[in-house]
Amino acid sequence: METLVRTEDLKKYFPLTGGVFRKVIGKVHAVDGVSLEIKTGETLGVVGESGCGKTTLGRTILRLLEPSGGRIFFDGEDITDLSRGELRGIRGMMQIVFQDPMASLDPRVTIKNSVGEPLLVNGVAKGRKMRDMVLTLLKKVGLTEAHLNRYPHEFSGGQRQRICIARALALNPKFVVMDEPTSSTDVSVQAQTLNLMKDLQDEFNLTYMFISHNLSVVKHMSDRIAVMYLGKIVELTPEDIFRTAAHPYTFALVSAVPIPDPTFAGRAQILSGEVPSPINPPRGCRFHPRCIHYQEICSREEPELKDIGNGHLVACHFAGTLDFGESTQQDYALSVEGT
């Protein structure tokens, strides 16, 4: 498969100001040196704790946030320094579905106009033609003609998320960032939304970046999974993350997944301490203050992402040599599959 999206040492820092004159006194290292590739037609899942930089990474790739450093390539073109006018020509090929559908839909605008706005603004269609195209999009996501002239508050959370998906598809994009699209819906609606996204991906040959806290959902949706911690990718794997976690942080995430089975005897790894401040991240490996496998080199040298086989990348000095307990990992994988 060809590479559709690629980043090189991508950074996004948010300035901190203080004092009477609001001088910059520090920076929040939200995304700090991320290099990755997303192939055409695949789904890259991105997981990690709140504040690790998942959403910021997605928005920076789309240039909704301006990068502080590094390069962004889309479909072979360097888009890092394109002006707003130059970006407008490729905006239709890169879309996002936001986490909160109610916040991303204008409560004063009907669904017909909300979904049709990209068509109108980009000169694709207007009037009757726009209405017909919007109706086609709504039908693709399981809605009907009766929904065209309704307002966002008249829909359920799952329906609003379907409307946002329809709007994201209006300009026939190649790449869509899904920012926790099922976080505000119940389990039954989650399943419907996920299956819909898979069907649409097959139909339109879409490429997804799927951001979520739910490891089981990410496992179901993704071809590869990237694990982020304090603005960096610490593991990227095409394999079952529950069976092959190779970074101590990834294993801690996996073992924290609640298993609704009173007979399950898995050994959870409870992380100690707090997440370090992204304003002043630790030297060396950023996970070392909380890592039970810590050694002196971890606080001195930053580990690089290295391949431990089959395209499985891990940023750990001891990757491939740590023992998390093979039987424990198998137990977690089987228990998650069973639920």
Buried (B, 14 or more C-beta within 10 A) or exposed (E): EEBBBBBBEBBBBBEEEEEEEEEEEBBBBBBBBBBBBBBBBBBBBBBBBEBBBBBBBBBBBBBEBEBBBBBBBBBEEEBBEBEEEEEEEBBBBBBBBBBBBBEBBEEEBBBBBBBBBBBBEBEBBEEEEBBEBBBEBBEBBBBEEEBBEBBBEEBEBBBBBBBBBBBBBBBEBBBBBBBBBBBBBEEEBBBBBBEBBBEBBEEBEBBBBBBBBBBBBBBBBBBBBBBBBBBBBBBBBBBBBBBBBBBBBBBBBBBEBEBEEEEBEBEEBEBEEEBBEBEEBBEBBBBBBBBEBBEEEBEEEBBEBEEBEEEBBBBBBBBEEBEBBEEBBEBBBBBBEEE
